[in-house]
Amino acid sequence: MSQDNPRIAVLGFAIECNRFAPVTTAEDFEHDVDIRGNRIVSEARSGKSITMPDLPGFFDEMDRTGTWTPVPLRVSLAQPGGPVEEQFFKAYLAEIESGLKSVLPVDAIFVSCHGAALAEGTDDPDGDLFEMLRRVAGPDVPIVSVFDLHANVSRRMTDNLSVFVGYLENPHVDIYERGVEAAKHMRELLAGTRTAVEMVKIPLVPPQIALLTARGPYADLIKYGQTKVGGDILNVSVMAGFAYSDSPKNGLTAVVTARNGNAKAAADLALDIAQRAWGTRERFKREMMNLADAVQHATAIGRDKRRKPIILADVADNPGGGGRGNTTYLLRALKGARTQGVYFGVFNDAALAAQAHALGEGAIFNASFNSKEDQEFSLPFDCEAKVVKLSDGQFVGRRGVLRNVSADMGPSALLDLGGILIVVISIRCQCMDPRQFEMFGLDIAQARTVVVKSRGHFRGGFDEFFKPEQIYEVDCPGLTSPVLANFTWTKLPRPVYPLDEETSWTPPASN
């Protein structure tokens, strides 16, 4: 092994799991990203990768800072959904283990991760992965990983890592930059730096809409943590977690990586941040707009062009959190009120998209939404529609989370429902980039109301059209409802705030 040309194993496993959603299958990964070997390297260096942006960021910085040899294994990513089927995860884990053993020795390992995975048979597949990597690689090989700030963190994850790098922004517009940061840390580790990773978890599970980072309590915690980076403090990551995983790992977690093996400095800072978070827990409560008021507001704006346009976020049906992307509560209400000037995106219904493609542009027909879906919240809805434009659904994002990312919605159609222009897609995903409308020739600046099936990532894509005060989160039923009392929890640690108002927490003793 050579420090002048280090061999670095590269792999990825990223999915955000909602325990209440249908099981995520091998086919789901195949629809998104499941690549091996040199395809990983070519995608990372392509400039419009299908992978998460942290991988291109890592490659770009490693390429910029010297010679290295990537040793690609496998990168598997899927849209958020239910727990991963047991057979797929076990096969993935076995393939990574055998693949890593076959290329040893390596100088280091980089993992593009998410951190909120579940799998049938295990509540901590991320921990399973890192524990295996450490066992195979040995105690001294640097292992660096990037995580979504919605990661549910376990000690099996942190104890087997050399550096834990969490996103800093929500919407996640800094994923590429976190990959760059991971590469910088990797170079330092390869030069001999020793690290310690410590974590402190608190019984706080905020609703996902309370976790934006432009301003608010979560933003304040992250900004405070970043003021402490320097000297022995290498990285500070404040992980809010993902409530719908309904996992024993749930709970806001401060994770600190320190140089020089300074575990005390890392532990003390993690405790400091955790105490600050607990002291401001009441600030994490958020109110939404009820459905009737949202429809009334949109209808009035459709009639009065002098008023500023708005976004209605259907946050309870967010495919980015495991929602099916096809609830009809808001659609039905807007149509019933004859609301005008609405762009609605994106609605996941492969059967309806296929019917529109078979009929062709210009066809007028009776559109039956959710004719093939049988989920609790996927209620049917019928209305007359005109096929305005058809697409293969492939695009490269231009803003926010999807900037320069190749994406595929499958065969897609723009339907005119009479006042409502709705984008119907075949591959489930959330609406978070203007190109998802613009690819059909729509000018978002002409809309009076834009409806998005998304929790928050749309903010990074649509901020050129809508300021925060023009955005309303609507309280509807769904698999990702921010009203946590709507769910039957089975593994979430209880009591937990704000679900249990009287929750208390005693900080661990400082060493």
Secondary structure, DSSP 8 states (H G I E B T S, - for coil): --TTS-EEEEEEEE--B-TTS--B-HHHHHHSEEEETHHHHHHHTSSS-SS-THHHHHHHHHHHHS--EEEEEEEEE--SBS-B-HHHHHHHHHHHHHHHHHH---SEEEEEE-S---BTTBS-HHHHHHHHHHHHH-TTS-EEEEE-TT----HHHHTT-SEEEE---SS-TTHHHHHHHHHHHHHHHHTT--EEEEEEE-SB---GGG--SSSSHHHHHHHHHHHT-BTTEEEEEEE---GGG--TT-S-EEEEEEETT-HHHHHHHHHHHHHHHHHTGGGG----EEHHHHHHHHHHHHH-TTS--EEEE-GGG-GGGT--S---HHHHHHHHTT--SEEEEEEE-HHHHHHHHHH-TT-EEEEEETSS---TT---EEEEEEEEEEE--EEE--SGGGTT-EEE--SEEEEE-SSEEEEEESS------THHHHTTT--GGG-SEEEE--SSTHHHHHTTT--GGGEEEEE--STT-S-GGGS--SSS-SS-BTTSTT---------
